[in-house]
Amino acid sequence: MKRATDISRPLLPGWRTAFLEGLRDGTPIGLGYFAVAFSLGITAKNAGLTPGQGFLASILCNASAGEYAAFTLIAAGASYLEVAIITLITNARYLLMSCAMSQRMRPGIPFYHRLFMAFDITDELFGINIARPGYLDPAYTYGAMAVAAPCWACGTAIGALAGSLLPLRLVSAFSVALYGMFLAVIIPPAKTDRVVAGLIILCFAASFLAASLPALAAVSSGTRTILLTVVISAAAAALFPRDPKEEES
């Protein structure tokens, strides 16, 4: 009779391949994070944080908007409770991404995989994960996280250490790289699926209108993102339902 370890041995090459694919796809994201985090590091320094504290904050909370809000509150002398509440509200959209990813998990996958995968959900990492066909592979997610998260944290630390020495225009140019990288994530599936392409255009238009309308302009950008995501995704699910058998295949 073979030991239990022999049964799992054939799965190792698949995990190794998925992890390396995650490293490959996560590398450009990590480079973009490293550049964008320079400006975040300057904000952390202005709030009185050391490079080490900036690194720790970014490795534990890989979210630009949430960290910007937190550093701004720290600079203003806000309480811990206020920082926690604002960070939760700003990052609430990741709860929706977690729900979407949970629907793509293989039945019976251990809870600790779900927990670790949920630890580092960002817009870009969510995009490359959800774009893969079939069930989500934890090894792929870990590979992308292994390069993206350290780059974000190191960029923050270096920005806090030397970012203030760079010209302001150069720091602003670094921030544009992240938007270009996000376009590279959503354009490929839009080329092969007209529904996805139409929804992307609709999302851009709705986001622009929501930021322009007086009634919604006063709402925070994070809250607007959540509202638009729920409304547009619900409408898309009702009008263009996916065949479960096709998704499983």
MIZA-692784 format. One record per residue (C-alpha): x, y, z. Coordinates in nm, 2 decimals, m for minus. Layout:
- X:Y:Z .
...
// end
This chain:
- 0.00:0.00:0.00 .
- 0.13:0.34:m0.10 .
- 0.17:0.61:0.16 .
- m0.05:0.92:0.16 .
- 0.24:1.13:0.06 .
- 0.28:0.94:m0.26 .
- m0.08:1.03:m0.36 .
- m0.01:1.40:m0.34 .
- 0.33:1.38:m0.52 .
- 0.18:1.40:m0.87 .
- 0.02:1.74:m0.78 .
- 0.35:1.91:m0.70 .
- 0.45:1.98:m1.07 .
- 0.11:2.15:m1.12 .
- 0.15:2.36:m0.82 .
- 0.51:2.45:m0.92 .
- 0.39:2.55:m1.27 .
- 0.10:2.76:m1.14 .
- 0.33:2.93:m0.89 .
- 0.58:3.02:m1.16 .
- 0.30:3.15:m1.38 .
- 0.19:3.37:m1.09 .
- 0.54:3.50:m1.05 .
- 0.55:3.58:m1.42 .
- 0.22:3.76:m1.43 .
- 0.29:3.93:m1.09 .
- 0.63:4.07:m1.19 .
- 0.50:4.37:m1.40 .
- 0.24:4.44:m1.14 .
- 0.51:4.44:m0.87 .
- 0.72:4.68:m1.08 .
- 0.42:4.91:m1.12 .
- 0.36:4.89:m0.74 .
- 0.72:4.97:m0.67 .
- 0.70:5.29:m0.87 .
- 0.37:5.40:m0.74 .
- 0.47:5.34:m0.38 .
- 0.73:5.61:m0.40 .
- 0.47:5.88:m0.37 .
- 0.30:5.68:m0.09 .
- 0.63:5.67:0.09 .
- 0.66:6.05:0.08 .
- 0.31:6.07:0.23 .
- 0.42:5.83:0.51 .
- 0.73:6.04:0.58 .
- 0.53:6.36:0.60 .
- 0.30:6.18:0.85 .
- 0.61:6.11:1.07 .
- 0.66:5.74:0.98 .
- 1.00:5.59:0.94 .
- 1.09:5.38:0.64 .
- 1.06:5.07:0.85 .
- 0.71:5.17:0.97 .
- 0.61:5.25:0.61 .
- 0.73:4.91:0.50 .
- 0.53:4.74:0.77 .
- 0.22:4.94:0.69 .
- 0.24:4.85:0.32 .
- 0.32:4.48:0.37 .
- 0.01:4.45:0.60 .
- m0.22:4.67:0.40 .
- m0.15:4.65:0.03 .
- m0.40:4.92:m0.07 .
- m0.30:5.26:m0.20 .
- m0.62:5.45:m0.12 .
- m0.65:5.30:0.22 .
- m0.29:5.38:0.31 .
- m0.31:5.73:0.18 .
- m0.62:5.79:0.40 .
- m0.45:5.63:0.70 .
- m0.13:5.83:0.66 .
- m0.33:6.15:0.62 .
- m0.52:6.08:0.94 .
- m0.20:6.00:1.12 .
- m0.06:6.33:1.01 .
- m0.37:6.50:1.15 .
- m0.34:6.33:1.48 .
- m0.65:6.11:1.45 .
- m0.72:5.83:1.70 .
- m0.66:5.46:1.63 .
- m1.04:5.40:1.60 .
- m1.08:5.67:1.34 .
- m0.79:5.53:1.13 .
- m0.94:5.18:1.15 .
- m1.29:5.29:1.05 .
- m1.17:5.51:0.76 .
- m0.94:5.23:0.63 .
- m1.22:4.98:0.65 .
- m1.45:5.21:0.45 .
- m1.19:5.29:0.19 .
- m1.10:4.93:0.13 .
- m1.46:4.80:0.15 .
- m1.46:4.72:m0.23 .
- m1.22:4.43:m0.16 .
- m1.50:4.26:0.02 .
- m1.68:4.24:m0.32 .
- m1.37:4.10:m0.49 .
- m1.34:3.84:m0.22 .
- m1.70:3.73:m0.28 .
- m1.64:3.71:m0.65 .
- m1.32:3.50:m0.60 .
- m1.50:3.27:m0.35 .
- m1.74:3.17:m0.63 .
- m1.45:3.05:m0.84 .
- m1.28:2.84:m0.56 .
- m1.27:2.46:m0.60 .
- m1.52:2.29:m0.36 .
- m1.36:2.16:m0.05 .
- m1.05:2.38:m0.07 .
- m0.91:2.43:0.29 .
- m1.00:2.74:0.47 .
- m0.63:2.85:0.52 .
- m0.59:2.88:0.14 .
- m0.90:3.11:0.13 .
- m0.76:3.31:0.42 .
- m0.41:3.36:0.27 .
- m0.56:3.44:m0.08 .
- m0.79:3.70:0.08 .
- m0.50:3.87:0.26 .
- m0.36:4.04:m0.05 .
- m0.65:4.12:m0.29 .
- m0.58:4.42:m0.50 .
- m0.74:4.55:m0.81 .
- m0.46:4.42:m1.03 .
- m0.41:4.08:m0.86 .
- m0.79:4.03:m0.86 .
- m0.79:4.10:m1.23 .
- m0.53:3.85:m1.33 .
- m0.68:3.58:m1.10 .
- m1.04:3.62:m1.22 .
- m0.92:3.63:m1.58 .
- m0.78:3.27:m1.56 .
- m1.02:3.00:m1.68 .
- m1.15:2.73:m1.45 .
- m1.11:2.72:m1.07 .
- m0.87:2.96:m0.90 .
- m0.54:2.80:m0.81 .
- m0.40:2.91:m0.48 .
- m0.04:2.85:m0.60 .
- m0.09:3.10:m0.88 .
- m0.22:3.36:m0.64 .
- 0.07:3.30:m0.40 .
- 0.32:3.34:m0.69 .
- 0.17:3.68:m0.78 .
- 0.16:3.79:m0.42 .
- 0.52:3.68:m0.36 .
- 0.65:3.95:m0.60 .
- 0.37:4.22:m0.58 .
- 0.35:4.26:m0.21 .
- 0.72:4.30:m0.13 .
- 0.76:4.54:m0.42 .
- 0.48:4.76:m0.28 .
- 0.63:4.76:0.06 .
- 0.98:4.82:m0.05 .
- 0.87:5.11:m0.27 .
- 0.70:5.27:0.02 .
- 1.01:5.23:0.24 .
- 1.24:5.37:m0.03 .
- 1.00:5.65:m0.10 .
- 1.00:5.75:0.27 .
- 1.38:5.73:0.27 .
- 1.47:5.91:m0.06 .
- 1.15:5.99:m0.24 .
- 1.15:6.35:m0.13 .
- 1.47:6.40:m0.32 .
- 1.31:6.32:m0.66 .
- 1.14:6.59:m0.87 .
- 0.76:6.62:m0.81 .
- 0.69:6.57:m1.18 .
- 0.88:6.24:m1.18 .
- 0.69:6.11:m0.88 .
- 0.36:6.20:m1.05 .
- 0.47:6.02:m1.37 .
- 0.53:5.70:m1.16 .
- 0.17:5.70:m1.06 .
- 0.05:5.69:m1.42 .
- 0.22:5.35:m1.47 .
- m0.03:5.18:m1.25 .
- m0.32:5.29:m1.46 .
- m0.15:5.17:m1.78 .
- m0.08:4.83:m1.61 .
- m0.44:4.80:m1.51 .
- m0.55:4.86:m1.87 .
- m0.32:4.57:m1.97 .
- m0.52:4.35:m1.74 .
- m0.87:4.43:m1.87 .
- m0.80:4.48:m2.24 .
- m0.72:4.11:m2.34 .
- m1.05:3.96:m2.21 .
- m1.23:4.26:m2.37 .
- m1.09:4.16:m2.71 .
- m1.24:3.81:m2.69 .
- m1.57:3.88:m2.52 .
- m1.81:4.16:m2.65 .
- m2.01:4.15:m2.32 .
- m1.69:4.22:m2.12 .
- m1.59:4.50:m2.36 .
- m1.93:4.66:m2.33 .
- m1.93:4.64:m1.96 .
- m1.58:4.79:m1.94 .
- m1.70:5.09:m2.15 .
- m2.01:5.12:m1.94 .
- m1.81:5.11:m1.62 .
- m1.58:5.40:m1.74 .
- m1.88:5.61:m1.85 .
- m2.08:5.54:m1.52 .
- m1.77:5.62:m1.31 .
- m1.72:5.95:m1.49 .
- m2.09:6.04:m1.46 .
- m2.10:5.94:m1.09 .
- m1.80:6.17:m1.02 .
- m1.97:6.46:m1.20 .
- m2.32:6.44:m1.07 .
- m2.36:6.66:m0.76 .
- m2.56:6.40:m0.56 .
- m2.28:6.14:m0.60 .
- m1.98:6.36:m0.62 .
- m2.00:6.43:m0.25 .
- m1.97:6.05:m0.18 .
- m1.63:5.91:m0.13 .
- m1.47:5.74:m0.43 .
- m1.45:5.41:m0.25 .
- m1.83:5.41:m0.18 .
- m1.90:5.51:m0.54 .
- m1.70:5.22:m0.66 .
- m1.89:4.98:m0.44 .
- m2.23:5.11:m0.56 .
- m2.14:5.10:m0.92 .
- m1.99:4.75:m0.89 .
- m2.30:4.61:m0.72 .
- m2.54:4.77:m0.97 .
- m2.35:4.70:m1.29 .
- m2.24:4.34:m1.19 .
- m2.60:4.26:m1.08 .
- m2.74:4.39:m1.41 .
- m2.48:4.20:m1.61 .
- m2.55:3.88:m1.42 .
- m2.92:3.91:m1.49 .
- m2.89:4.01:m1.86 .
- m2.59:3.80:m1.96 .
- m2.59:3.49:m1.73 .
- m2.30:3.24:m1.76 .
- m2.36:2.88:m1.82 .
- m2.23:2.69:m1.51 .
- m2.13:2.39:m1.72 .
- m1.93:2.61:m1.95 .
- m1.76:2.78:m1.65 .
- m1.67:2.44:m1.50 .
- m1.52:2.32:m1.83 .
// end
